[in-house]
C-alpha cells in the first residue's frame, strides 16, 4: 500500500517516532485514496503517540508542525479532552503504563501493550491543577539531577573507587576509627606471639629464625630493623606514621605462607570428586572463590581462614577461604593465621599494599615471589582495634556499594 514520498502523499507514523521523540523520522507514505480508508487512524497536533510493541510505553506529543498522517499498528494515540492535564498525564502514563505492560503484557518474544479494554478501565488519579504543577516541578528537578548523574556516571564510579581507597588508607594509618587508650598495645600482643613461637621451637614444631626481624622506632624518630646481630635504618620502607600503641612488623614474623603446587591432569577432575582444586585467577571473582576442578590427591592444602592471593599471571586477586579444605596450584599462595590474629584486618593490609605488590611482579608472565609477600611491613594495631577497623571499613564500603549499585 506504500508509495514514494510526494507533496500529496500521506505520512505513516511508526514506533520510532515515539521512541526517538521525533515526528520527521520514517519513509512510509500512502495515497490520499488509501488515507480515506484509514483516516480513523489519523493523528493530530497535540495527540500523544505511544509505542505499544517491543519497546513499550514510550510517548511523544505530536507538534503543531507535524505532517498530516496516520499511525501504524505499533502505535496507539491518546487524545486529551483538555490539554491542561497533558504534562501530568504524560508523567503518570510513562510510569504506570510501562508497569502495567510488564504485568499484563501479551506476546512472547516482544511484549505488547495490554488490550484497550483493559487500558480503558484503568483508574487514573487526577489531582487539582495547582497540585499537578507542583508535582511536575518536583519531578523535573529530580530528573535534572538524574540526568547530571547519568552524564557523569563514569566519573562518579571513579570517585567511589577513590573514596574506598581513601577509607582503606585512613584505616591502615589508624585515622579512620578513634584510638582507645585502654586498648592493650600492640607491643604486648607481639610479645605474646614471640612467647608462643618460643614454645613451638621448644616442642620442635618450628625452627628458630636466626634472622628474625624486630622493627622499632628509636629516639631519633627513625625506624630501625634488628635482624640477628645487624641493625639497619629502614625509613625508606616506612612511608607513614602510626599511633603510639601500634607497631610495624614484617608479615613473615606473625603469619605463615603456603606456596601452591600444580597437579597433572590425571590428578584432578570436573566431577566434584574430592576437594576443590584452586588453579588461579579464573577461580576468583569479587573477593570470592569459585571452584571448577576437584582432586582426591591434594598436596598443598588451604583451609578456612586462609587468605588466598594469586601470584602468577593475573596477580593480586584475593579472597578469604570460607569454604574449607582445597588444594592450591602454583599460581596461588595462602597466608595462614597461626597466632589467632584478625584475618580480615590482614586482608585489608594486603589490599592496601596490593598495587605496589603488583608492580613488584617480575618476568614475562608476571609473578609475585614468596619474598615479596613475606617481607611486607604491616602496621599492627591493638587486637580489639583491628576488629573495630574491619567493622568500620565494611560499613562504609557497604554504603558505597549500594550507591554504586543504584547507579547501574
C-alpha positions in Angstrom: 0.0 0.0 0.0 3.0 2.3 0.3 4.1 4.9 -2.3 7.1 7.1 -2.8 7.1 10.4 -0.9 5.5 13.3 -2.7 3.6 16.5 -1.7 0.3 14.7 -2.0 1.5 11.5 -0.1 0.2 11.0 3.5 2.8 10.0 6.1 2.6 6.8 8.1 4.0 7.3 11.6 6.0 4.4 13.2 7.1 3.3 16.6 10.5 5.0 16.0 8.7 8.4 16.1 7.6 7.8 19.7 10.8 6.2 20.8 13.0 8.9 19.4 10.6 11.8 20.1 10.9 12.9 16.5 8.0 13.2 14.1 10.2 13.6 11.0 11.7 10.1 11.0 10.3 7.4 8.7 9.8 6.9 5.0 6.4 5.2 4.7 3.6 7.0 2.8 0.2 6.2 1.4 -2.0 7.8 -1.2 -5.0 10.1 -0.5 -7.3 7.3 -1.6 -5.8 4.8 0.9 -5.9 7.5 3.6 -9.7 7.8 3.1 -9.9 4.1 4.1 -7.6 4.5 7.1 -8.4 8.0 8.3 -9.8 6.6 11.6 -6.1 6.2 12.5 -5.2 9.8 11.7 -3.1 11.6 14.3 -3.3 15.3 15.1 -1.1 18.0 16.7 -1.3 17.7 20.4 -2.1 13.9 20.3 0.1 11.6 22.3 1.5 8.7 20.4 2.6 5.7 22.4 4.9 2.8 21.3 3.0 -0.4 22.1 5.0 -3.4 20.8 8.6 -4.4 21.8 9.8 -1.1 23.3 6.6 -0.2 25.0 5.3 2.9 26.8 7.5 5.5 25.1 5.4 8.6 24.5 5.6 11.7 22.3 3.3 14.7 21.9 2.8 15.4 18.2 3.9 19.0 17.4 1.9 21.6 15.5 4.4 21.4 12.7 3.7 17.7 12.1 2.9 16.4 8.6 -0.6 15.0 8.1 -0.5 11.3 8.7 -1.8 8.1 10.3 -0.3 5.7 12.9 0.7 2.2 12.1 -0.1 -1.0 14.2 2.9 -0.5 16.5 1.5 2.8 17.9 -1.6 4.0 19.7 -2.7 7.5 20.2 -4.3 9.3 23.1 -6.3 12.5 22.5 -6.9 14.5 25.7 -10.2 16.4 26.0 -8.4 19.1 28.0 -4.7 19.8 27.2 -4.1 21.4 30.6 -3.6 18.0 32.2 -1.2 16.8 29.5 2.1 17.3 31.4 0.9 15.4 34.5 -0.8 12.7 32.4 2.5 12.1 30.5 4.5 11.6 33.7 1.9 9.3 35.2 1.3 7.4 32.0 5.1 6.9 31.5 5.4 5.3 34.9 2.1 3.3 35.1 1.7 2.1 31.6 5.2 0.5 31.5 4.5 -1.2 34.8 1.0 -2.4 33.6 2.5 -3.7 30.3 5.1 -5.7 32.3 2.4 -7.2 34.4 -0.3 -7.9 31.8 1.6 -7.6 28.5 0.9 -10.0 25.8 3.3 -11.8 23.4 6.3 -13.9 23.9 9.4 -12.5 22.2 8.0 -9.0 22.1 5.8 -7.6 24.9 2.7 -5.7 23.8 0.6 -3.1 25.4 -2.4 -4.7 27.1 -5.7 -4.7 25.0 -7.6 -1.5 25.0 -10.5 -3.0 27.0 -8.0 -3.3 29.9 -6.5 0.1 29.4 -9.8 1.9 29.1 -10.9 0.6 32.5 -7.6 1.6 34.2 -8.1 4.1 37.0 -6.1 7.4 36.8 -5.8 9.7 39.8 -6.4 13.3 38.8 -5.1 16.0 41.3 -6.2 19.6 41.1 -4.2 21.6 38.5 -2.1 23.5 41.1 -1.1 20.2 42.6 -0.3 18.8 39.2 2.1 21.7 38.6 3.8 21.2 41.9 4.3 17.5 41.2 5.7 18.3 37.7 8.0 20.9 39.1 9.5 18.5 41.7 9.8 15.7 39.2 11.6 18.0 36.8 14.2 18.9 39.5 14.8 15.2 40.3 15.0 14.4 36.6 17.6 17.1 36.0 19.7 15.7 38.9 19.4 12.2 37.5 20.5 13.5 34.1 23.6 15.0 35.6 24.3 11.7 37.3 23.9 9.8 34.0 26.2 12.2 32.2 28.9 11.8 34.9 28.3 8.2 35.9 31.9 7.2 34.9 33.4 9.9 37.0 31.1 9.0 39.9 32.3 5.4 39.7 35.9 6.6 39.7 35.1 8.9 42.7 33.6 6.0 44.6 36.7 3.9 43.9 38.9 6.7 45.1 36.8 7.1 48.3 37.1 3.4 49.0 40.9 3.7 48.6 40.9 6.7 51.0 38.9 4.8 53.6 41.4 2.0 53.4 44.3 4.4 53.6 42.9 6.0 56.7 42.2 2.6 58.3 45.7 1.4 57.8 47.2 4.6 59.3 44.9 4.5 62.4 42.9 7.6 61.4 39.5 6.0 60.5 38.5 4.9 64.0 39.4 6.8 67.2 42.1 5.3 69.3 41.2 4.0 72.8 43.9 4.4 75.4 42.6 1.5 77.3 43.3 -1.0 74.5 46.2 -3.4 75.1 49.1 -2.0 73.0 50.4 -4.0 70.0 53.7 -4.4 71.7 52.1 -6.7 74.3 50.4 -8.6 71.5 53.7 -9.1 69.7 55.5 -10.2 72.9 52.8 -12.8 73.4 53.3 -14.1 69.9 57.1 -14.3 70.5 56.4 -16.4 73.6 54.1 -18.7 71.6 56.9 -19.1 69.0 59.4 -19.9 71.6 57.2 -22.7 73.0 56.7 -24.1 69.4 60.5 -24.0 69.0 60.9 -26.0 72.2 58.4 -28.5 71.1 60.3 -28.9 67.8 57.3 -27.8 65.7 59.1 -24.9 64.1 62.7 -23.8 63.7 64.3 -20.7 65.1 64.7 -17.9 62.6 68.3 -16.7 63.1 67.5 -13.5 61.3 64.2 -12.8 63.0 63.0 -9.2 62.4 62.3 -6.7 65.1 61.2 -3.2 64.0 61.4 -0.3 66.4 61.4 3.5 66.5 64.5 5.0 68.1 65.0 8.3 69.9 65.9 10.0 66.7 62.4 9.2 65.3 63.8 6.9 62.7 62.7 3.3 62.2 65.2 0.5 62.6 65.1 -3.2 62.0 67.2 -5.6 64.0 67.9 -9.0 62.3 70.3 -11.2 64.3 73.3 -9.1 65.2 72.6 -6.5 62.5 70.6 -3.3 62.9 69.7 -1.0 59.9 67.6 2.1 59.3 64.5 1.3 57.3 62.9 4.7 57.0 62.8 4.3 53.2 60.4 1.3 53.6 58.1 3.0 56.1 56.2 5.8 54.4 53.7 6.8 57.1 53.4 7.3 60.8 51.2 5.2 63.1 49.7 5.7 66.6 52.0 5.1 69.6 50.1 2.0 70.6 50.8 0.4 67.2 53.9 -1.4 65.9 55.3 -2.3 62.5 56.2 -5.9 61.8 57.1 -7.9 58.7 54.4 -10.4 57.6 56.8 -13.4 58.0 57.1 -12.8 61.7 53.4 -13.5 62.6 51.9 -15.3 59.6 52.6 -18.5 57.7 52.9 -18.5 53.9 52.0 -21.6 51.8 53.1 -21.9 48.2 50.9 -23.9 45.9 51.8 -26.8 43.6 50.4 -27.8 40.2 48.7 -31.1 39.7 48.8 -33.2 36.5 45.5 -33.8 34.6 45.2 -37.4 36.0 45.1 -35.9 39.5 42.1 -33.7 39.1 38.5 -33.9 37.8 35.5 -31.8 36.9 33.0 -34.1 38.7 33.2 -32.5 42.2 35.0 -35.6 43.3 37.3 -34.8 46.3 38.2 -31.3 47.5 38.3 -28.2 45.3 41.5 -27.5 43.3 42.1 -23.8 43.1 44.2 -23.1 40.0 44.5 -19.4 39.7 42.8 -16.1 38.9 40.0 -17.8 36.9 38.7 -19.1 40.2 38.5 -15.6 41.8 35.5 -13.2 41.4 34.7 -10.2 43.6 36.6 -11.5 46.6 35.1 -15.0 46.4 36.5 -18.3 45.1 34.5 -20.4 42.6 36.0 -23.9 42.2 35.8 -25.6 38.8 38.1 -28.5 39.4 38.5 -31.1 42.2 41.1 -33.5 43.4 41.3 -36.6 45.5 45.1 -36.4 45.8 45.7 -32.9 47.4 49.3 -31.9 48.3 49.2 -28.3 49.4 46.0 -27.7 51.3 44.4 -24.3 52.2 41.8 -24.3 55.0 39.1 -22.0 56.4 40.5 -18.6 57.4 43.5 -18.6 55.0 43.9 -15.5 52.8 44.3 -16.7 49.2 46.2 -14.5 46.7 47.1 -15.1 43.0 50.8 -14.9 42.4 51.3 -15.9 38.8 49.9 -14.5 35.6 47.0 -12.3 36.8 48.4 -11.3 40.2 46.8 -9.8 43.2 43.4 -11.4 43.1 42.4 -12.1 46.7 39.8 -13.9 48.8 39.4 -15.3 52.3 38.9 -19.0 52.3 35.4 -19.5 53.8 34.7 -22.9 52.1 37.1 -25.3 53.7 39.9 -27.5 52.5 41.2 -27.1 49.0 44.4 -27.8 47.0 46.1 -24.7 45.7 48.1 -24.6 42.4 51.4 -22.9 41.8 49.6 -19.7 40.8 48.1 -19.3 44.3 49.6 -18.7 47.7 47.8 -19.0 51.1 48.6 -16.7 54.1 47.7 -18.6 57.3 46.8 -17.2 60.6 48.8 -19.1 63.2 48.6 -16.7 66.2 44.8 -16.0 66.5 45.1 -12.6 64.9 42.4 -10.8 62.8 42.4 -12.3 59.3 40.1 -9.6 57.9 42.4 -6.9 59.1 45.4 -8.5 57.4 43.2 -8.8 54.3 42.8 -5.0 54.4 46.6 -4.6 54.9 47.4 -6.7 51.8 44.7 -4.9 49.8 46.3 -1.6 50.8 49.7 -2.8 49.5 48.4 -4.7 46.5 49.3 -2.1 43.8 52.9 -1.9 44.9 52.9 -5.7 45.2 51.7 -5.9 41.6 54.5 -3.5 40.5 57.0 -5.9 42.0 55.7 -8.8 39.9 58.5 -10.0 37.6 59.1 -11.9 34.4 57.3 -12.2 31.0 54.5 -13.9 32.9 54.1 -11.6 36.0 54.7 -13.3 39.3 54.9 -12.4 43.0 57.6 -14.2 44.9 57.4 -15.5 48.4 59.9 -12.8 49.5 57.6 -10.1 48.1 54.8 -11.2 50.5 56.9 -12.3 53.4 58.8 -9.0 53.7 55.7 -6.7 53.6 55.9 -4.4 56.6 52.4 -4.3 58.2 51.1 -1.7 60.7 49.7 -3.7 63.6 47.2 -2.1 66.0 45.9 -3.5 69.2 43.9 -6.6 68.6 40.5 -5.2 69.6 41.2 -2.1 67.4 41.7 -4.4 64.4 38.1 -5.6 64.7 36.8 -2.0 65.0 38.7 -1.0 61.8 37.3 -4.0 60.0 33.7 -3.2 61.1 34.1 0.5 60.0 35.6 -0.3 56.6 32.8 -2.8 56.0 30.1 -0.3 56.9 31.4 2.4 54.7 32.1 0.1 51.8 28.5 -1.3 52.0 27.1 2.2 51.7 29.3 2.9 48.7 28.4 -0.4 47.1 24.7 0.4 47.5 25.3 3.8 45.8 27.3 2.1 43.0 24.6 -0.5 42.5 21.9 2.2 42.3 23.8 3.9 39.5 23.8 0.7 37.5 
